[in-house]
């Protein structure tokens, strides 16, 4: 929808990229709400609250509100997404059996939603009532509110885990640890947070700007929107199909392999002037990117006590998701000044930073384990 939004509101790349900044601001608000309300409100209620904020944002977007209000609606979207995202990851991350596979399936569902969205948005982008696309998102949000309410019945996380036969390892009051000490004393978590910053920023930059790149540089035409679906389709498939390979080689090595392959594919998009070749490369980049976030969340869950998982993930994942604003905004700002072709060197450099940061994360985690032993 980004090219149509620019056309409809007659705004530049940088102005359109403000959507990412406002979404990030909303995510930061969601981080604060997660930390403040997790113990007081509880898992089930926060899930419904987050989805309600998302539904409200889609209501404003569907009305094709004036550009400042349209952009402002993404504040609600970012906060709601942060609440739902952290709580769902913390719930799956707290499971002792099949954690990695279930996280992969959870994020594959996110990918499937992202796959279907460009398919629908591309059709609506050609229509006069382009904003009606958001009515579909609104309907899905309302359906999700009903489903989550029925499934979890507004109960807290410990109650829901007991319902599937998992008892807590320790009662929270028996563990003398605070969120502040956990974050500041654990040297691995800050590095992992920076890794997530670059990952999320690169993922959203690809999703948000690759269609514009293909349309302008490869002269792909309006149907280029389907390339974004190929990207998210690869993202969803990678999170399922690569689970056995990740288990075989180990999470630590798997991330290095996936990022190196993704860099090679991104170089194909950059230097090979083929529309079909670029479309295939983008899909396989999504395939390689797919497992990275679930692996990072799974890796973090081994470093965090169960009762501290939700608030700590709120900080780690929430601060990491600030990349979804800063890097896409930087991409849009560079595109306004140097052209959309400047996207490629930026994305490749971000991928290279991801690879280095993951190696530092693994090194620090192993060093910490040796010190404890």
RASUL-V608503 format. One line per field, one symbol per residue. phi: phi as a letter, one per 30 degrees, with the letter a starting at -180 (. if undefined). psi: psi as a letter, one per 20 degrees, with the letter a starting at -180 (. if undefined). burial: 1 if it has 16 or more other C-alpha atoms within 10 Angstrom, else 0. A space follows every 50 residues. Layout:
phi = ???
psi = ???
burial = ???
//
This chain:
phi = .eddddddchbdedddddedddddedddddedddddceddcjedddeddd dddddddddddddhdeedddddddddddddddddddddddddddddcidd dddddedddeddddddddddddddddcdcdddeddddddddddddddddd dchidddddddddcicdddbdeddcdbcddddddddddddddddededdd ddddddddcddddddddchdieddedddddddddeddddcddedddddcj dddeddddddddddddddddccdbdddddddddddedddedddedddddd ddcbdedcdddddeddddddddddcdddddddddddccjddddddddddd dddeddddddddddddddddddd
psi = ighhggggilrrggghihghghggghhhhhgghgghighggrgghhgggg hghgghghghhhjlrqgghgghhigggggggggggggghhghhiphpkgg ghhghghhhghhghghghgghhghhiqgmhiihihghgghghhhggghgh gikkrrggghhhhjjoqqgqqhiiomqrgghgghhoihghghghghghgg ggghggghihggghghgjlhrhiihhhhhhghghgghhighjgggghgiq hghggggghgghgghhhghgiompggggggggghghghhgigghgggggh hiipqgijgghghggghghhihhiggghghghghhhgiqiiihghggghg gghggghghhggghghghhhhg.
burial = 11111000000011111111111111111111111001000111111111 11111111111101001001111111111111111111111111100011 11111111101111111111111110000111111011001101100110 01011111111000000000000000000001100001111111111111 11111111111111100101010111111111111111111110010000 11011101110110111111000010011111111111111111111111 10011111111111111111111111111111111000111111011101 10111011111101100000000
//
